[in-house]
Each structure stands twice: as structure tokens, then as C-alpha cells.
């Protein structure tokens, strides 16, 4: 397969336009169109279905080829980084995908340590919920990922990274008892939850199911911080990462609820990598930092 033609195909697919792809590659649009036709001829497959206007869509074969092509070019980047590292060129690229709580609270000290150790490599962090981060990893747009939610995808290698304690919170003036609260009482509350696809939403639903709590979503929000402030204003109840609400608990803006029976609420955080895709040297160094026992861990405030 001609890699130059494959690059043209990826550029068109990602740009969503022959003309934008041509502009990005600094070549003419007819040259791009000719390259795509030649690739389709070589493969004896239709990759792009052109509409009556300027639009197009990828065929099933085109979608499959795009996934493989991103993997090929990711391996190419990893190979170049590895060769440069072996000849003493301390540079490369590193793109980390992180779900929101990880990116906001757990990842920053690791990024700082990485930058101090490898100043010539500037890491890039992209942020979204667990589902979105997994999609970015599968499309080879990121090198590794750190997420809060469970991942069930055979192409992704999943490793537990660290524990993330959760806590039930209400407004300080809530009528709920200050001591142990029963699952039945919690089930009668208005729950404010994260959106579907969020790791915090997954963890809340799993833990509530395990403890017999009927936590039906009364309201949904796409931000833990927004949920915390809404609860503090006297609206609803929620289960949030302790690291998110530690300051508000300390200041008395929120009150923590204790579940009857004294059960600890916690979830694992996960490190993800794409199977059969070698990590570039920069990504390997970041993994070493992430896995260093006790290193750089954020001290959680009670």
C-alpha cells in the first residue's frame, strides 16, 4: 500500500473536505482527488461516497481503513521518536487524554514532574469524559489515557492506576441526619448526577446499586464542580470525588453524609493504552512516572 496515498486519504477523512485537505497539505485539490481515486483503484474498494454536492461520507471499508491508517501513522511517530531518543535527540511528542477529574486534580503534578525531567518535550493534555477519551485513543489521537470509568473494549489495555475516594454530599442545612443515613432515606432524595459516559456517573450508579440506593437522576450536569456548587446552594444530593469537594467541605459549604454501615466509597482510576501499538519514548517515561509507587500523589484533605 502506498503510504503517500494513505496520508491523502486520512487528510481528507479528518478534514471532511477535499479542498481543506488540499490546503492543509499545500497541494492542489485535483491532486488530492487523483490520489484518492488511485488508492481506491489499488485496493479495488470504494472508500469515499461522493454526494451530489461537495459533501461525501466514508464507506464501511473507508471507515475501517481510517482506523488502521491512524494506527500505522501512530506507529510511525513512535518509531521516529524511538530512533531520535537512541541517538541522543531528547525530543518527541506526548498527547495524554484524561477524564475531567483526573485532568483537574490528579494529573497536574505528574505533568509538572515530566516537564522538569524532559524540558524538550511539551506534553499536550486533552480532556473529556471517559467515553470520549476512549474514542480518542481508539482513533490514535492520543498516546495514553487516564480515566475514571470502566472500559470494556477489547482493543484497549486497561491497568488500575490509583484509588479515588468518593463522598456523599448535601448542603449544610439539609434535614438529613448528620450521622449514618440509610439507603432508603438516600433513595428519596433528588440526585444530581453527571452525564451518561462519565466515569463519576458510572461509579455513582455502581456504588448505589451495591448498597441498595435508588439514585435516580433528577438533574444531570456535565461538571463535577457545577454539581458541587448546585448541591451547596441547597438543591439535591450527589456523590462526588472527595478530591473535588475537599475545599468546600473544609469551609463548611458542603456537608458530608455517612452511609449506614460505615461502608467506604471509592473507585479505581485507570490507565489505558492501545493494544499492539508501541508507546513512544516520551509516553513510556510518563508511564514510569505514573506508576512510581507513592510518587507525586496528591495528598487528599479530609
N, C-alpha and C positions, 0 to 999 in steps of 0.2 A: 504494500500500500504506500502510495506517495504521501509523505508527511506534509509536504508543502500544500497539497490539495486538501489534506485533512485539516490543516490550520485554517484554510479559507472557509471550509465548512463550519468549523467551530466559531469563527468570527461572525459569520452570517447568522448562525443559530443564536448566538448570545446577543448580537446587536439587534436581532429582529428585523433586519433590513439589509438588502444588498448594498444600497447606497451608503448607509452608515458604516457597514463593514469595510467598504472600499475606502472611505475617508480615514478610518482608523488604521488601515494597512498602507495608506498612501499609494494606492494603485487605482486604476480605473474600474468603474463598475462593470463594463463589458469583460474585463479580465477576470473579475470575481465570478461572474455568471458562467464564463467559459470553464473556469476551474471546477465549479460545482458540477457542470454537465460532464466534464471529463471524469471526475471521481465517480459519478453515478454510472458512467459507461464502464469504468474499470470494475466496479462491484456488481454491475448488472442489476442494480437496485434503484428504485426511486427514493430519494432521501428527503426531497422537499416538494410539496404540492403547491404550485403557484396558483393564486386566485386570479379572478378576472381583473382586479386592480393591481396595486403594488404589494398587497399582503401575501403571506404564504403561511403554511404550517408544516411542521415536520411529520413525516410518515412514521409508522411504528419502527421501521428499520432505521430511519433518521434519528429518532429518539434514543434507540439502543446504541447507535454508533456514537452519538454525542456523549453518552455516559462513558463508553470505552475510551473515546478520544481524550476526555478530560483526565482520565486515569493515566493514559500514555504520556501526556504532557506534564502531569504532576511528577511522574517517574523521571522524566527528562530533567525537570528542575532539580529533583533530589540528586540525580546523578551529577549534574553540574556543580551543585553545592558541595557534594562529597569530594569531587576532584579538586575543587578550589581549596577546600579545607586541607586536603592532603599535601598540597604544595605550599601551604602556609598563608593562603589568602583568607583572612578572617572576615568573611562577609557572607551574605546569603539572605534568604528571606524566611520569615516566620509569620504565619497567619493563624491565630487562635480563635476558635469560635467558643463563646461562653454564654450560658443562660444568664438571666439578669442578676440573680442573687450572687452567683459565682463572680460575675464580672464586676459587680459593685462592691463586694465585701471580701471575697476570698482571694481573688486573683492579683490585685494590685501589688502586694509585697513581693510576689514571685516575679512579676514583670519588672519591678524595680531592681531586684537582685540579678535578673537576667541582663538587663541593660548595663548594670555596673560591671558584670563579668565579660560581656561581649558588646562593647560600645559600637562596633561597626555594623551590628545587625539591629535594625529597628523593627521591633515586633508590631504587628497590627492585630487589634482585637475587634472582632465583630460580635454584636450582641443581639440575642433574640431568645424566644422560648426554646425549650428542649426540642420540640418537633422541627422548628426552623433550623436550628443548629445541625441536627442530623441530616436534613436535606442538603445543607451547605457542604457537609462532609462527604456525602454520597456523590455530590457533583464535583468533588475535588477542588472546591473553592477555598477550603481551609486545610491546614496541616494536621491539627489535632483539636480535640474539643473537650470541654469541661461542662457537664450538665447536671441538673438536679433530678430529672425524671428518669423513669425506667425506659430502657431502649430494647426493643425486640426486633432486631434487623440482622439477618444472617451475614450481611456484608461488613458489619461493624464489630470490631473487637471492643469489649466493654470490661473495664477494670474499676473496682471500687477505689476511690481516692481518699475520702475522709468522711467523717460523720458530721451532720449538720443538725443540731438540736432545734426542735420546733416548740412553740408555746401557744397556748390558747390565750387570747387577749380580749378584753372588753374595756369600755370606758370606765374611768374611776368611780363614777356614780351609779354604775349598774346595780340592779337589785339582786343579781346572782350572788350566792353566798361566797364569802371570802375564803372559806376552807374548801373541802372537797366538793366538787359538783358532779352530780350523777349524769350518766349518759342520757337518761330520759329528759332531764332538765335542759341539757345542751341541744337535744333534738327539737325542742320547742322554740329555739331562738332563730332570729333572722341571720343567716350566714352570708358573709361576703367572701366570695371565692375568686381566685384567678381564672383566667380564660382557659377553655379546653386546649390541651397541648402544652400547658405549663407544668413544669416539674413540681412546683408548690401545690398546684391543683391535684396532681396525681397523688402526692404524698398525703395531702389532707383527706382525700377520699379513701385511700387505703387504710390510714390510721383510724379514721372514723368508723369504717366498716369493721375493722378488727376489734374495736371497743364498743360496737353496737350503737354508734351515734348516728342519728338520721340527719346528716348535714346536707340539706337540700339548698342549692344555690338560690338565694333570694336576690342577690345582686352579684354581677361579675365586673371585675376591673382588671386591666392589663398591667398593673403595677403594684408590687408589694407595699411600697411607700404610700401610694394613694389609699390602699386598703387600710393601712395602719392609721392614717390621719382621719379617714372616714369613721373608723371604729372609735377613735379618740373623741370625735365630735358627738358621740352618743348613738350612732347608727350601727346596729348589728353587732356581730361577733365574728371572729376569724381565728384561724390557726396559721401562724406565720413563722418564718425562721427567726430564732432568737437573736441572731446577729443583726437582723433588720430593725427589731424593736427594742434593743438593749438600751439605747439612749432615752427613748420615750418612757420605758419602764422606770429607769433611774430617776427621771424628772417627775414621775407621777402623772404623766399624760395618758398612760395606759395602765391597766391593772391585769396581772397575770391570774389565770384560773388554774386551779389544781384539779385534775381529773380524779374522781373517787377511785381508790385502789392504789394511788400513787404511781401509776404507770408512766414511765419515761417516754416522751415523744421525740423521735429522732428519725432522720432519713439519711441514707448514704448519698454522697456526691460521686459522680462517675467521670472517669477519663475515657475518652473514646478515640479510636484510630481506625482507619480503613484497612481491612484485611488485605493482604497481598500487595500493599503499597508501602514501599520502604520510606522511612522517615528521613528527611534531610538532616544534616548535622545540627543545624540550629534547633530543629524540633526535638532531636534526641537530647540536646543539652537542657532544653526546657523540661522534658520528661524527667531527667535526672534531678532537677530542682524540685519538681512537683512531688517526686517520690521520696525525697530525703526525709527520713523519719523525724518528725518534730520540727523540721526547719521552717522558719518563716510563718509558722501557723499563727493566725490572728488570735490573740488572747481574748476570749469572749468575756464580756462583762455580765455579771449576774444582774 
